[in-house]
């Protein structure tokens, strides 16, 4: 444990940039904030941890999981942490994780029984929420296109409640070609849409074999899935909703669809 007593200690200089996502990404880093997320970052062991900045109170609460053999642990008072990070950080714990050079080869995701495939979902709250829904409801991974928000952005990590640390994901250079490959490999590619001509979700859930691999296509709120994405799907389905509402939030829609279509044995409890 390394005690930090001054803001200008060069060993914690990176923590002055935790609010700058462009800088963090350029340095190959991401930030996990708060005891819960830092705990999950250590427990999953998916990503290397560069260092941790923690108050004495938070350190005592997390000493069962924080491993000083894995990375430097910097300990400072709350005031120094707030001044260094540039905002009132009451959670008492920050960690810098290292982004991998390449995130999950698609052949690993292709083996998942149930996969979320996201097109143009840029909102970090929605990206994080989709990871959380997938982790809770039988999703085995997430495939994102280049227009999607960064799953390792601070807000997305927070909204996911750390699901981005345990759920494999890949950002495809050519998302549509990857979807075609998964479809041609035998997966059911199901596009979720509010279009009234689409098949009802409950009907598909009743008729579809649960033994078949599933790729669930989801688009951004507003524009939804592109025509090209709809064309590559093996089926389009809709969730019936009240006429006073034009569509569902993408995270809500994904949760409903996963609950209906994911294999029961992939969901604990």
C-alpha angles and dihedrals in degrees: 000000000000119000116222116200104164136048094229095059102130092214091072098035092115091064089068086069101049090111092056109083094181092055093045093051091046089055093048092247140122131189130233115196130198134023096278096052095042089049091052091046089057095041097051094046089201096130131036113251115226096194145318129234111200142163119238091250093052091044092057090051092050104035090112092066109022107095117202089191089063098052142341114288112209116198122199141152119271092251093058092047092051093047093046096048092043098235140066100277107187097171093079098217137081130170132190113217127193121240115227118244089240125018116225116319111247093241089070092051090046089066093057114112091218125024133181113217114196125200119194097338098155103162108101092212090056093045091051092043091052091053089050092049092047093050091048099044108041104282113149099195147339128244114198131189123226093265095058122105119263111271089207094054109121095245093047091051090050094048091047090055087227096310089129087068095058105030116078116233140176133198106218122217089207106025097178093050089050091052090050090051091052091047093048088049090063105269123138105240107204120189116206112216139154090225109132091221092062121101118263114261093229091056093052092046090053095049102035121095109241089213093070120093114252132215111186114201117211129178135197120284110266104020095037120189119349121248088250091056092047090050094054093051121100090217140005119217137184136202111228111237138170116287091236089069122060098200147345129253107268093241092052091047092049091051092052092047094047092049089053100042111025118101111265092224090060091062116073119221 
